């Protein structure tokens, strides 16, 4: 009887494991649909003053964050009700098409080593087909990133720098 129970537990354990058909890949998560909404920005964990700069691209508009001081690690979706100037949206709208499939299909939350040497953390949250994907934390230093994220990270960081100056 003991051997039968062990055998049944073994079979149950094997059947409960994910197969390669069950694993979500970039192809499963993404399709030809465009990213509808994108939140992106940078925050610093230990600083004084305005340490958070988030932006939301939505409905052909750009919204700046309404977070005062430091980001608390939870409530990233706090934005001003009035859209920023049209030129700000036009500068950032290219990011909607640049979000890499490797990011959209990933189950990882962190890429690189964000904020380990006080370089800050890039935050990205995408909405595609009505589904929120992310949030993801990305290292602002490209040396710690895979090639498939570098171009997106470089462009995103340049846009953040322009929008905050």
Phi and psi in degrees as a GROMACS rama.xvg file:
@    title "Ramachandran Plot"
@    xaxis  label "Phi"
@    yaxis  label "Psi"
@TYPE xy
-61.1833  -41.5793  UNK-2
-66.2852  -36.4483  UNK-3
-65.0792  -43.4728  UNK-4
-63.8714  -43.4426  UNK-5
-62.5778  -41.0213  UNK-6
-63.286  -44.5194  UNK-7
-64.912  -39.023  UNK-8
-63.9708  -41.0312  UNK-9
-62.7408  -47.5001  UNK-10
-63.0201  -43.4349  UNK-11
-61.3278  -40.8804  UNK-12
-64.5032  -40.2915  UNK-13
-66.365  -43.1107  UNK-14
-68.4522  -27.9117  UNK-15
-77.2574  -19.7756  UNK-16
-69.854  149.152  UNK-17
-74.0133  141.419  UNK-18
-98.6863  173.496  UNK-19
-63.9653  -23.7161  UNK-20
-70.8531  -24.6596  UNK-21
-86.4594  -19.4223  UNK-22
-74.7436  131.846  UNK-23
-77.9811  126.797  UNK-24
-114.194  172.793  UNK-25
-58.8599  -36.6818  UNK-26
-67.2328  -33.3035  UNK-27
-70.3389  -40.1741  UNK-28
-80.1355  -30.0604  UNK-29
-110.618  158.397  UNK-30
-150.014  -164.222  UNK-31
-75.1604  -7.46024  UNK-32
-65.7774  146.994  UNK-33
-83.0487  151.8  UNK-34
-64.6403  123.137  UNK-35
-82.9296  -35.8571  UNK-36
-142.919  141.482  UNK-37
-139.352  126.601  UNK-38
-106.06  131.149  UNK-39
-147.832  154.896  UNK-40
166.87  -171.049  UNK-41
-134.711  146.665  UNK-42
-143.327  158.062  UNK-43
-122.5  135.867  UNK-44
-73.3445  -41.97  UNK-45
-127.37  92.015  UNK-46
-154.949  166.169  UNK-47
-107.692  146.49  UNK-48
96.3328  -154.078  UNK-49
-84.1873  96.7931  UNK-50
-102.476  6.61069  UNK-51
-128.602  129.977  UNK-52
-136.145  90.8888  UNK-53
-108.802  151.736  UNK-54
-137.163  148.154  UNK-55
-125.661  124.382  UNK-56
-96.165  117.684  UNK-57
-154.885  133.314  UNK-58
52.2012  47.0801  UNK-59
57.9561  31.9642  UNK-60
-138.755  158.852  UNK-61
-118.451  132.87  UNK-62
-118.468  137.057  UNK-63
-91.3531  153.792  UNK-64
-67.3562  157.649  UNK-65
-114.906  24.5735  UNK-66
-85.5552  126.608  UNK-67
-100.916  127.241  UNK-68
84.1916  -137.908  UNK-69
-89.497  146.899  UNK-70
-70.7857  133.645  UNK-71
-86.7115  0.401701  UNK-72
87.5538  -2.77459  UNK-73
-124.575  -58.6514  UNK-74
-92.0057  81.6113  UNK-75
-87.1281  -15.442  UNK-76
-95.7263  57.0375  UNK-77
-122.867  103.858  UNK-78
-128.804  155.757  UNK-79
-63.4926  150.262  UNK-80
-78.0463  -25.5803  UNK-81
-95.5422  132.597  UNK-82
-69.3465  152.748  UNK-83
-72.21  173.171  UNK-84
-59.0676  151.687  UNK-85
-58.8254  -35.9379  UNK-86
-63.3016  -32.0756  UNK-87
-66.1295  -43.3591  UNK-88
-62.2908  -46.1728  UNK-89
-60.6375  -34.0426  UNK-90
-70.0578  -34.1524  UNK-91
-97.0681  -15.3318  UNK-92
-62.1068  -23.546  UNK-93
-61.5495  -24.6249  UNK-94
-62.7005  -27.9707  UNK-95
-59.0905  -34.5618  UNK-96
-92.1389  -9.6008  UNK-97
-95.8961  -11.677  UNK-98
-59.3451  117.423  UNK-99
-68.2407  143.448  UNK-100
-57.9804  -32.186  UNK-101
-62.0355  -30.1296  UNK-102
-81.4386  -47.4061  UNK-103
-61.6058  -30.6621  UNK-104
-97.537  6.41654  UNK-105
-88.1201  147.259  UNK-106
-99.2599  -1.63605  UNK-107
-72.8954  153.862  UNK-108
-108.423  -25.7861  UNK-109
-124.319  141.589  UNK-110
-128.547  125.213  UNK-111
79.454  -147.097  UNK-112
-129.433  71.438  UNK-113
-60.7755  134.087  UNK-114
60.8354  18.6153  UNK-115
-74.7421  -23.7692  UNK-116
-122.426  35.5149  UNK-117
60.3415  28.9058  UNK-118
-87.6087  -1.92093  UNK-119
88.2542  -178.278  UNK-120
-137.38  131.519  UNK-121
-86.4799  133.096  UNK-122
-110.603  135.855  UNK-123
-136.911  132.239  UNK-124
-136.754  126.611  UNK-125
-115.844  149.175  UNK-126
-120.072  124.688  UNK-127
-138.3  131.248  UNK-128
53.0951  35.821  UNK-129
76.0249  5.65388  UNK-130
-112.115  130.277  UNK-131
-76.7552  130.014  UNK-132
-117.403  129.227  UNK-133
105.009  -165.802  UNK-134
-77.3758  149.672  UNK-135
-117.614  146.297  UNK-136
-110.843  125.925  UNK-137
-122.895  138.218  UNK-138
-67.7921  129.724  UNK-139
-70.6212  -11.3236  UNK-140
-97.4276  119.003  UNK-141
-69.3866  -20.242  UNK-142
-57.9955  -25.9012  UNK-143
-96.9365  11.4693  UNK-144
-115.898  151.524  UNK-145
-69.0808  155.434  UNK-146
-57.68  -32.6567  UNK-147
-69.6127  -12.4968  UNK-148
-106.981  -16.5582  UNK-149
-60.1354  -48.7914  UNK-150
-60.344  -44.443  UNK-151
-62.8585  -45.1586  UNK-152
-63.3718  -43.4071  UNK-153
-62.315  -45.7912  UNK-154
-66.835  -43.1057  UNK-155
-61.0584  -45.3656  UNK-156
-63.3272  -39.7683  UNK-157
-63.4197  -40.7035  UNK-158
-66.4277  -43.849  UNK-159
-59.1524  -45.0613  UNK-160
-59.4302  -43.8152  UNK-161
-66.4923  -40.4069  UNK-162
-73.9401  -21.7215  UNK-163
-96.5554  -8.89586  UNK-164
